[in-house]
Amino acid sequence: MKAPVIVILTETSVTVARQIQTVLKSSVVYGLKDRTQSADFTYTNFGETLRELFQTGTPIIGICAAGILIRTVAPLLSNKWQEPPVLAIAEDGSAVVPLLGGLQGVNDLARQIAALLQVSPAITTTGDIRFKTTLLSPPVGYRLVNPDDAKGFISDLLAGEKVKIIGQADWLTNSNLPISSDANLTIQIQEKNSLDGANPSPDCLVYLVEESHKTGKLAIVGTGPGAMDWMSPEVREVLAEATDWVGYKTYLNLVEALRKPEIMRHESDNRVELDRAEIALDLAAQGRSVVLVSSGDPGIYAMASAVFEVIEQKAKPEWDAIAIRVCPGISAMQGAAARVGAPLGHDFCVISLSDILKSWDVIAQRIELAAQADFAIAFYNPVSKERTWQLEKAKEILLRWREPQTPVVLVQNLGRNGEKVTVKSLEQLTLEDADMRTVILIGSSKTRIIRQGKTKQWIYTPRHYSHPI
């Protein structure tokens, strides 16, 4: 698919247009000359521009009334198999309406944009709504061999016929299609075209698995601390293009709004990181496009390290050809620091208080050395149901080297419902202040609390340092 063009008529639409670009990072904004100032490109004639884009197969996202888009391209409508996606978006982002291009993925495009804008897409395609999949527009890696038979086939399904599946395709088995082993209709998945010039019967849709779909991919992504706005365009794109999502249930739930119906979800408990990594690798070895989901950044106390640990330990030959990539995300400590200013503005370190994978003696030694060296410190995993004393011990160690009034920042449920930011002194820190969803930032000897005006408070650590150790 070509890069989409976001068409705007006034400068007031720029905000929504730029939001959409965070999801569709290859898209460009076309603005009406003399009425827009910050578009990527300008045009002078709305009708001519829109029709030229449509005729060249360019997806069109119009931030304007649906009617003006319909009237403009109506004279060009002749072949639905060639129509590019056309969507209308309300100026305030309150509505996402797919108009044309159902065979070119317009509904998936609408879902992506609607998830970003936190609204429901106005999808009216009956088959898409009822079956939670689009038989006329299969996922990347599949090609419908006999599209001319599809209209009658789908009509029969909508009339109550059932369908049997020959071959393996999760985007079909995870749909709401009325699947039955004794059905009159058939969907067949083929690794290669074996029709030898013969046409399939009208009651059988044939999908060919294209060669590019067979190379397994594994993307290990960080979705940020929780807020959708903190997720990178790269991560959004990878999530949208996947065949499978693997992850801890809570983290998968954070991005569930972005999941297409055909993407298979594999959830697990929080303490089985190595098993989860192996599941993801095995799926990718089958030629699938897998995303392993972490919150925050995947390389900080998260799944990237687990994947490489499993590869080193088990070294399965079938994993050798997998294309692996790591997609960074905003870490919890970065998000927490941003809430209060810049407490990590100079040298700092990060320590997990969990003693599941390392002993408390090691943790205590690291806290002692970090405090002695006067680092600002970020504590992860400070308290759990089983670990109720480590935070108090950490506080005791810190008070040997830090003043009792050292600023401490506690952020719970960062970027999620129920977020709570607390600032107090080190001597006031208690066990009840934290849980496993809390990030704690401990200031250095230079960290300051300042006022902006009469009400606003900020915390920062200066960039310069002259304190002798």
For each residue, the residues with C-beta under 8 A, 3 or more apart:
1: 4 59 84 85 104 105
2: 56 57 58 59 84
3: 24 26 27 28 58 59
4: 1 24 26 27 58 59 60 61 85 109
5: 27 28 29 30 53 58 59 60 61
6: 17 20 21 27 28 29 30 61 62 63
7: 30 46 49 50 53 60 61 62 63 64
8: 11 13 14 17 29 30 31 32 36 39 63 64
9: 13 31 32 35 36 46 63 64
10: 13 32 35 36 91
11: 8 14 31 35 36 37 38
12: 15 91
13: 8 9 10 16 17 36 63 64 91
14: 8 11 17 18 29 31 36 38 39
15: 12 18 19
16: 13 19 20 63 89 91 92 93 117
17: 6 8 13 14 20 21 29 39 63
18: 14 15 21 22 29
19: 15 16 22 23 93 116 117
20: 6 16 17 23 24 27 61 89 113 116
21: 6 17 18 24 25 27 29 233
22: 18 19 25 116 233 236
23: 19 20 112 113 116 233 236 237
24: 3 4 20 21 27 61 109 112 113
25: 21 22 233 234 237
26: 3 4
27: 3 4 5 6 20 21 24 61
28: 3 5 6 40 41
29: 5 6 8 14 17 18 21 39 40 41
30: 5 6 7 8 39 40 41 42 43 49
31: 8 9 11 14 35 36 37 38 39 40 41 42 43
32: 8 9 10 35 36 42 43 44 46
33: 36 42 43 44
34:
35: 9 10 11 31 32
36: 8 9 10 11 13 14 31 32 33 39 42
37: 11 31
38: 11 14 31
39: 8 14 17 29 30 31 36 42
40: 28 29 30 31
41: 28 29 30 31
42: 30 31 32 33 36 39
43: 30 31 32 33 46 49
44: 32 33
45: 48 49
46: 7 9 32 43 49 50 68 72
47: 50 51 72
48: 45 51 52
49: 7 30 43 45 46 52 53
50: 7 46 47 53 54 60 62 69 72 73
51: 47 48 54 55 72 73 75 76
52: 48 49 55 56
53: 5 7 49 50 56 58 60 84
54: 50 51 57 58 60 73 76 83 84 86
55: 51 52 76
56: 2 52 53
57: 2 54 82 84
58: 2 3 4 5 53 54 84
59: 1 2 3 4 5 84 85 86 87 101 104 106 109
60: 4 5 7 50 53 54 69 84 85 86 87
61: 4 5 6 7 20 24 27 87 89 109 113
62: 6 7 50 68 69 86 87 88 89
63: 6 7 8 9 13 16 17 89 90 91
64: 7 8 9 13 68 69 88 89 91
65: 68 69 88
66: 69 70 88 97 99
67: 70 71
68: 46 62 64 65 71 72
69: 50 60 62 64 65 66 72 73 86 88 99
70: 66 67 73 74 99
71: 67 68 74
72: 46 47 50 51 68 69
73: 50 51 54 69 70 76 77 86 100
74: 70 71 77
75: 51
76: 51 54 55 73
77: 73 74 80 83 100
78:
79: 82 83
80: 77 83 102 103
81: 103 147
82: 57 79
83: 54 77 79 80 86 100 101 103 104
84: 1 2 53 54 57 58 59 60 100 101 104
85: 1 4 59 60 98 100 101 104 105 106 109
86: 54 59 60 62 69 73 83 98 99 100 101 106
87: 59 60 61 62 96 97 98 99 106 109 110 113
88: 62 64 65 66 69 95 97 99
89: 16 20 61 62 63 64 93 95 96 97 113 117
90: 63 93 94 95 96
91: 10 12 13 16 63 64
92: 16
93: 16 19 89 90 117 119
94: 90 117 119
95: 88 89 90 119 122
96: 87 89 90 110 113 114 117 119 121 122
97: 66 87 88 89 110 121 122
98: 85 86 87 101 102 106 107 109 110 121 122 123
99: 66 69 70 86 87 88 106
100: 73 77 83 84 85 86 106
101: 59 83 84 85 86 98 104 105 106
102: 80 98 106 107 125 128 134 136 137
103: 80 81 83 136 137 147
104: 1 59 83 84 85 101 137
105: 1 85 101 108 109 134 137
106: 59 85 86 87 98 99 100 101 102 109 110
107: 98 102 110 111 121 123 125 128 134 137
108: 105 111 112 134 137 240 260
109: 4 24 59 61 85 87 98 105 106 112 113
110: 87 96 97 98 106 107 113 114 121 122 123
111: 107 108 114 115 121 123 258 260
112: 23 24 108 109 115 116 236 240 258
113: 20 23 24 61 87 89 96 109 110 116 117 121
114: 96 110 111 117 118 119 120 121
115: 111 112 118 228 257 258
116: 19 20 22 23 112 113 228 236
117: 16 19 89 93 94 96 113 114
118: 114 115 228 257
119: 93 94 95 96 114
120: 114
121: 96 97 98 107 110 111 113 114
122: 95 96 97 98 110
123: 98 107 110 111 128 129
124: 129
125: 102 107 128 129 134
126: 129 130 158
127: 130 131 134 135 136 154 157 158
128: 102 107 123 125 131 132 133 134
129: 123 124 125 126 132
130: 126 127 158 176
131: 127 128 135 157 175 176 177
132: 128 129 175 176 261
133: 128 171 172 175 176 177 261 262
134: 102 105 107 108 125 127 128 137 138
135: 127 131 138 144 150 153 154 187 205
136: 102 103 127 144 147 150 154
137: 102 103 104 105 107 108 134
138: 134 135 142 143 144 171 207
139: 142 171 243 260 262
140: 213 241
141: 209 210 212 213 243 289
142: 138 139 169 171 189 207 208 209 210 213
143: 138 207 208 210
144: 135 136 138 147 150 205 206 207
145: 190 193 195 200 205 206 207 208
146: 149 150 199 200 204 205 206
147: 81 103 136 144 150
148: 151
149: 146 152 153 200 202 204 205
150: 135 136 144 146 147 153 154 205
151: 148 154 155
152: 149 155 156 202
153: 135 149 150 156 157 185 202 203 205
154: 127 135 136 150 151 157 158
155: 151 152 158 159
156: 152 153 159 161 185 203
157: 127 131 153 154 160 161 163 177 178 185
158: 126 127 130 154 155
159: 155 156
160: 157 178
161: 156 157 178 183 184 185
162: 178 179 180 182 183 184 185
163: 157 177 178 179 180 183 185 186 187
164: 179 180 181 182 183 185 186 187
165: 169 172 173 179 186 187 189
166: 186 187 188 189
167: 188 189 190
168: 173 189
169: 142 165 172 173 189 207
170: 173 174 243 244 262 264
171: 133 138 139 142 174 175 243 261 262 263 264
172: 133 165 169 175 177 179 187 189 262
173: 165 168 169 170 179
174: 170 171 261 262 263 264
175: 131 132 133 171 172 261 262
176: 130 131 132 133 261
177: 131 133 157 163 172 187
178: 157 160 161 162 163 183
179: 162 163 164 165 172 173 183
180: 162 163 164 183
181: 164
182: 162 164
183: 161 162 163 164 178 179 180 186
184: 161 162 203
185: 153 156 157 161 162 163 164 203 204
186: 163 164 165 166 183 203 204 205
187: 135 163 164 165 166 172 177 204 205 206 207
188: 166 167 200 204 205 206 207
189: 142 165 166 167 168 169 172 207 209
190: 145 167 193 194 206 207 208 209
191: 209
192: 208 209
193: 145 190 208
194: 190
195: 145 198 199 200 206
196:
197:
198: 195
199: 146 195
200: 145 146 149 188 195 204 205 206
201: 204
202: 149 152 153
203: 153 156 184 185 186
204: 146 149 185 186 187 188 200 201
205: 135 144 145 146 149 150 153 186 187 188 200
206: 144 145 146 187 188 190 195 200
207: 138 142 143 144 145 169 187 188 189 190
208: 142 143 145 190 192 193
209: 141 142 189 190 191 192 213 214
210: 141 142 143 213
211: 214
212: 141 215
213: 140 141 142 209 210 287 289
214: 209 211 287
215: 212 287 321 323
216: 283 284 285 286 287 288 289 290 321 322 323
217: 284 288 289 290 322 323 324 325
218: 280 281 284 290 291 292 307 322 323 324 325
219: 238 242 289 290 291 292 324 325 326 327
220: 291 292 294 298 303 304 307 324 325 326 327
221: 235 238 239 291 292 293 294 298 326 327 329
222: 235 294 295 296 297 298 299 302 327 328 329 330 331
223: 226 230 231 235 251 254 255 293 294 295 296 329
224: 227 230 231 232 295 296 329 330 335 415
225: 230 295 296 330 331 332 335 336 414 415 416
226: 223 230 254 295 413 414 415 416
227: 224 230 231 335 415 416
228: 115 116 118 231 257
229:
230: 223 224 225 226 227 329 330 335 415
231: 223 224 227 228 235 236 255 329
232: 224 235 236 327 328 329
233: 21 22 23 25 236 237
234: 25 237 238 327
235: 221 222 223 231 232 238 239 327 329
236: 22 23 112 116 231 232 233 239 240 258
237: 23 25 233 234 240 241
238: 219 221 234 235 241 242 291 325 327
239: 221 235 236 242 245 255 258 259 291 293
240: 108 112 236 237 258 260
241: 140 237 238 289
242: 219 238 239 245 263 289 290 291
243: 139 141 170 171 262 263 264 288 289 290
244: 170 263 264 265 266 280 283 288 289 290 291
245: 239 242 252 255 259 263 264 265 266 290 291 293
246: 266 268 276 279 280 283 290 291 292 293
247: 251 252 266 267 268 276 292 293 294 303
248: 251 252 267 268 269 270 276 293
249: 252 253 267 268 269
250: 253 254 270 295
251: 223 247 248 254 255 293 294 295
252: 245 247 248 249 255 256 265 267 293
253: 249 250 256
254: 223 226 250 251 295 416
255: 223 231 239 245 251 252 258 259 293
256: 252 253 259
257: 115 118 228
258: 111 112 115 236 239 240 255
259: 239 245 255 256 263 265
260: 108 111 139 240 263
261: 132 133 171 174 175 176
262: 133 139 170 171 172 174 175 243
263: 171 174 242 243 244 245 259 260
264: 170 171 174 243 244 245
265: 244 245 252 259
266: 244 245 246 247 279 280 283
267: 247 248 249 252
268: 246 247 248 249 272 275 276 279
269: 248 249 272
270: 248 250
271: 356
272: 268 269 275 276
273: 276 277 303 306
274: 277 278 306 309 310
275: 268 272 278 279
276: 246 247 248 268 272 273 279 280 292 303 306
277: 273 274 280 281 292 303 306 307 309 310
278: 274 275 281 282 310 314
279: 246 266 268 275 276 282 283
280: 218 244 246 266 276 277 283 284 290 292 307
281: 218 277 278 284 285 307 310 311 316 319 322
282: 278 279 285 286 316 318
283: 216 244 246 266 279 280 286 288 290
284: 216 217 218 280 281 287 288 289 290 319 322
285: 216 281 282 316 318 319 321 322
286: 216 282 283
287: 213 214 215 216 284
288: 216 217 243 244 283 284
289: 141 213 216 217 219 241 242 243 244 284
290: 216 217 218 219 242 243 244 245 246 280 283 284
291: 218 219 220 221 238 239 242 244 245 246
292: 218 219 220 221 246 247 276 277 280 298 303 307
293: 221 223 239 245 246 247 248 251 252 255 303
294: 220 221 222 223 247 251 297 298 302 303 304 329
295: 222 223 224 225 226 250 251 254 302 329 332
296: 222 223 224 225 300 301 302 329 330 331 332 335
297: 222 294 300 302 328 329 330 331
298: 220 221 222 292 294 302 303 304 326 327 328 329
299: 222 302 304 305 326 328
300: 296 297 331 333 350
301: 296 352 380 381
302: 222 294 295 296 297 298 299 305 306
303: 220 247 273 276 277 292 293 294 298 306 307
304: 220 294 298 299 307 308 326
305: 299 302 308 309
306: 273 274 276 277 302 303 309 310
307: 218 220 277 280 281 292 303 304 310 311 324
308: 304 305 311 312
309: 274 277 305 306 312 313
310: 274 277 278 281 306 307 313 314
311: 281 307 308 314 315 319
312: 308 309 315
313: 309 310
314: 278 310 311
315: 311 312 319
316: 281 282 285 319
317: 320
318: 282 285 321
319: 281 284 285 311 315 316 322
320: 317
321: 215 216 285 318
322: 216 217 218 281 284 285 319
323: 215 216 217 218
324: 217 218 219 220 307
325: 217 218 219 220 238
326: 219 220 221 298 299 304
327: 219 220 221 222 232 234 235 238 298
328: 222 232 297 298 299
329: 221 222 223 224 230 231 232 235 294 295 296 297 298
330: 222 224 225 230 296 297 334 335
331: 222 225 296 297 300 334 335
332: 225 295 296 335 336 380 411 414 439
333: 300 336 337 344 350 378 380 439 441
334: 330 331 337 338 344
335: 224 225 227 230 296 330 331 332 338 339 411 414 415 439
336: 225 332 333 339 340 378 409 411 414 421 439 441
337: 333 334 340 341 342 343 344 409 441
338: 334 335 341
339: 335 336 409 411 414 421
340: 336 337 343 409 421 423 441 457 458 459
341: 337 338 458 459 460
342: 337 345 458 459 460 461
343: 337 340 376 407 409 441 443 447 459 460 461
344: 333 334 337 348 376 378 441 461
345: 342 460 461 462 463
346: 376 444 446 461 462 463 465
347: 375 376 444 465
348: 344 375 376 377 378 444 461
349: 366 370 375 376 377 378
350: 300 333 377 378 380
351: 363 366 367 370 377 378 379 380
352: 301 363 379 380 381
353: 363 379 380 381 382 383 387 390 391 394
354: 357 380 381 384 387
355: 358 359 360 363 387 390
356: 271
357: 354
358: 355 362 363
359: 355 362 363
360: 355 363 364 390 393
361: 364 365
362: 358 359 365 366
363: 351 352 353 355 358 359 360 366 367 390 394
364: 360 361 367 368 393 394 397
365: 361 362 368 369
366: 349 351 362 363 369 370
367: 351 363 364 370 371 377 394 397 398
368: 364 365 371 372 397 400 401
369: 365 366 372 373
370: 349 351 366 367 373 375 377
371: 367 368 374 375 377 397 398 400 401 402
372: 368 369 401 469
373: 369 370 469
374: 371 401 444 445 446 467 469
375: 347 348 349 370 371 444
376: 343 344 346 347 348 349 441 442 443 444 447 461
377: 348 349 350 351 367 370 371 398 441 442
378: 333 336 344 348 349 350 351 439 440 441 442
379: 351 352 353 382 391 394 439 440 441 442
380: 301 332 333 350 351 352 353 354 439
381: 301 352 353 354 384 387 436
382: 353 379 390 391 394 434 435 436 438 440
383: 353 387 388 390 391 431 434 435 436 438
384: 354 381 387 388 435 436
385: 388
386:
387: 353 354 355 381 383 384 390
388: 383 384 385 431
389: 392 393 431
390: 353 355 360 363 382 383 387 393 394
391: 353 379 382 383 394 395 429 431 434 440
392: 389 395 396 431
393: 360 364 389 390 396 397
394: 353 363 364 367 379 382 390 391 397 398
395: 391 392 398 399 426 429
396: 392 393 399 400
397: 364 367 368 371 393 394 400 401
398: 367 371 377 394 395 401 402 406 426 442
399: 395 396 402 404 426 427
400: 368 371 396 397
401: 368 371 372 374 397 398
402: 371 398 399 406 426 442 443 445
403: 406 426 445
404: 399 425 426 427
405: 425 426 427
406: 398 402 403 425 426 442 443 444 445 447
407: 343 423 425 426 443 447 448 449 459
408: 423 424 425 426 428 429 440 441 442 443
409: 336 337 339 340 343 421 422 423 440 441 443 459
410: 420 421 422 423 424 429 433 434 438 439 440 441
411: 332 335 336 339 414 419 420 421 422 438 439 441
412: 418 419 420 422 434 435 437 438
413: 226 416 417 418 419 420 437
414: 225 226 332 335 336 339 411 419 437 439
415: 224 225 226 227 230 335 419
416: 225 226 227 254 413 419
417: 413
418: 412 413
419: 411 412 413 414 415 416
420: 410 411 412 413
421: 336 339 340 409 410 411
422: 409 410 411 412 433
423: 340 407 408 409 410 449 457 459
424: 408 410 428 429 433
425: 404 405 406 407 408 428 429
426: 395 398 399 402 403 404 405 406 407 408 429 442
427: 399 404 405
428: 408 424 425
429: 391 395 408 410 424 425 426 433 440
430: 433
431: 383 388 389 391 392 434
432:
433: 410 422 424 429 430 438
434: 382 383 391 410 412 431 438 440
435: 382 383 384 412 438
436: 381 382 383 384
437: 412 413 414
438: 382 383 410 411 412 433 434 435
439: 332 333 335 336 378 379 380 410 411 414
440: 378 379 382 391 408 409 410 429 434
441: 333 336 337 340 343 344 376 377 378 379 408 409 410 411
442: 376 377 378 379 398 402 406 408 426
443: 343 376 402 406 407 408 409 446 447 459 461
444: 346 347 348 374 375 376 406 447 461
445: 374 402 403 406 467
446: 346 374 443 461 462 465 467
447: 343 376 406 407 443 444 459 460 461
448: 407 459 460 461 462
449: 407 423 457 458 459
450: 457 458 459 460
451: 454 456 457 458
452: 456 457 458
453: 456
454: 451
455:
456: 451 452 453
457: 340 423 449 450 451 452
458: 340 341 342 449 450 451 452
459: 340 341 342 343 407 409 423 443 447 448 449 450
460: 341 342 343 345 447 448 450
461: 342 343 344 345 346 348 376 443 444 446 447 448
462: 345 346 446 448 465
463: 345 346
464:
465: 346 347 446 462
466:
467: 374 445 446
468:
469: 372 373 374
